[in-house]
Amino acid sequence: MPTFTIGEQDFMLDGQPHRILSGALHYFRVHPDQWADRIRKARQMGLNTIETYIPWNAHAPSPGTFETTGGLDLGRFLDLVAAEGMHAIVRPGPYICAEWDNGGLPAWLFDRGAAAIRADDPVYMAAVSQYFEQLAPILVSRQVDAGGPIILIQIENEYGAYGADRLYLEKLVKINREIGLTVPFTTVDQPQDDMLANGSLPELHKTASFGSRAAERLATLRRHQPTGPLMCSEFWVGWFDHWGAHHHTTTVEQSAHDLDELLGLGASVNVYMFHGGTNFGLANGANDKGVYQPIVTSYDYDAPLDETGNPTPKYWAFRDIISKYTELDDDDVPARPLSGAALTVPLTKSLPLWECLDRLGHWTSHEGLRTNDELGHYSGFTLYRTRIQISGAAVLDVDEVRDRAQVFLDRQPLGTLSRDHHETSLALPSNATGTLEILVEDQGRVDYGTRLGESKGLIGSARINGDVLWEWDVLPLTLHDVRQVTAALEEEPSIPGAPVSGPVFTHGTFDLDNPADLFLSTDGWTKGVVWINGFCLGRYWSRGPQATLYVPGPLLRKQGNDITILELHAASTRAVSFVASHDLGHTDF
């Protein structure tokens, strides 16, 4: 069987020096029917390795579950890597960051009484142990010494930026070894002395994450990793976007220059990202360093292979650079994926959200507010309801909103409370009387820093003119499967000229001569979520920068495609357009 070790100067593959030329490709951000295409294009760019995180919360959305089918079939993904003649680097966390909801940690972890996360807490570590036991059948038999593609396993992720619990790292190593992982273990940290010192152990091979100034950063890494190969295991070639900010890009020339410098110094590399993919569903993360910033649906990352699987100018520039350091076949180049023709689809059927509530969940009654997490609801939307009767002027205020709340009185909109604008109070109509409803959107859990694991929903108490509102009904909305809503929409009469006034579900159908990738324009729509053929494409928001949603071709069929949209506010059109190109927004804002 092949062997892979870390020598005094180099990575060693079958006893020979080996440079890792890797690219990050997250299986959970790519439609599974497109995995093979993306992996092949990585090899064609000159890479010999694919790196991926594992999102614990995607595989285990609730306690006692572990999903490994469809888009979460990690075993099949690794087998496709091997079939392409490539190696794999696997980063199972348990924390991954990745601009992913909660950094990959299941929200239900925090219901189990753990006093701390990413630390040697017995409750947390028991859950981590179970997680790795669930991974064992997938990973152990696919290690290189068993004939599989896995050559490296990463322990934790940039831990030096979070903590310094050496016992925690030691126990993580022990857990990984006890399930049967035998390949070398690494860590990654930003090239700062404190982070490199705190984020690893002497027996783990340290690597660094950066995107420029390679000589300086590698010198810092070498002080902490005096022997063995140097590796930038997150070579940042782009960046992610937040709603309401600009679209981040890096110049092709500078990125290629920085890659050339890194490789010229003899280092191994993992291009982050080679192909970013999409935050399908409601899986995007968020940052909060004083201002809450939810991440957009696209994870294009300005990567060499764009969100739709097309090679960019950066791809070809990187291929030219890599060809200086390894032999490439000039005739083995990627084909461009097919894109569908532009078309407009009328959305002729609608149902107000209020008429769909019985299809989306069950009410419970409580004394005082309950968070989403206390209700076992870990993603999406929650509706709160109470009765009020006020004489004179009135102001509603809430201790904290996580993350965005639309307020209604007898189902008439009154306004919005928004975490990112630190809005927690709203004037009510004079002599307000009736049913007060608050629709709260979890816009993505923080994925980095000290706010990991925070609860969602309405936090603390809600008051009117200082008096606490105690009697609440709460309805967590189940939106991962909207088939019941779609079926109800299909029974509705067509109303082609009616306005779109939210919150409302709208629906249409369309046929295609040649199903292929499409780009759904959200122009004219305000904020909401889109499903195509029951698959959740993700969120849209008129504040940008993203203005189209990527629709993978494998989701589509020739006849009877359906589109369902939950519009939270209003739309200026009763139709949607599929356009010829992807619009991720302006690079300056």
Summary of the structure (lengths in Angstrom):
residues: 589
radius of gyration: 24.8
end to end distance: 54.0
largest distance: 82.6
contacts: 2053
relative contact order: 0.12
helix: 25%
strand: 33%
